[in-house]
């Protein structure tokens, strides 16, 4: 059977093969599909067909499929294929993949899943799971090749050939001393361009870019991106080599961090996707919205406090949503710029003050331009110069405050080692609503006699 048809046609064909029990034809179809397409067709299957689909996949195919599924889907696969096959499958996973898979499970479920694994493998998994959740140690892999400093180039190449099953991770070979401390690194290219009898100590680079096992994953991602490496070695406090982190792992980190930042930026809740049930999605988003609801009540109390001002000059109510909206928008823009900057580079004290000063200037320029425009509109609409000046001055002041709030709040959170993305768009918008109303009605109250 050919796989040249559309995705829907192939999905229907797979369902038909499962119904008819045509395992050999099924295997031919799956072998011609890319791993990503296989995961799409698995998701498209009716639930009652998924167990047989998984049973007919080889262990290697299952491992590949697992890498394209979400954490929740991976755990469901392990439950569906049974404990014996789950154990065989987990033994084929990279150490970091298995650690990530088991991270969110309670100890009881972890014990059940790894019960049949070899003692040495269980010990290694438990050790890796003890690292902080977002540390380098949590995502490092143990499938790497090291050689002693006494090795020659020929001996090193022979060892690399011996461990050819690690081919996906053999970008560099790491050189250690008698105490297993990392002293050098050599690439494939270095080995190929040298004579076989040369000592590895003459080939290796001693100026090593490495990370500590407790380094933040985001810092590791920046480092690999900065130096354009395929992998970096991970060492402990004694400089003993304990693992490596590959560029593939870093890509996963970057995607996960970006997803988390987007979720937190818009207070949409963690781990919500197209497959999340409505009830689950609602309850994950509810805490943020309830918090913002109570904060939003402050806006209502401010309006109530200035009720007399509104009654005296009804035209003020027309500009109130515009001023609140503009302030929230400029704050969210600044927030997005700052969060992106914090992710891509280290922030020094000088850079912090430079950023705040720049955003202050931006706020002033935005305030002047928009303030003048709205002042002119208000004047011609109501034929009231005082109203134009009040609305224009209010927008000028609130845009400056909104820009600074969107800049300073994430910087403060970053200073206290809190992910700046938690200064979410809705939170910034709500705070700016309160500030903008205070400024707007405060200025209006000061010039109430001129407005009437």
Order of alpha helices (4+ residues) and beta strands (2+ residues): alpha-alpha-alpha-alpha-alpha-alpha-alpha-alpha-alpha-alpha-alpha-beta-alpha-beta-beta-alpha-alpha-beta-alpha-beta-beta-alpha-alpha-alpha-alpha-alpha-alpha-alpha-alpha
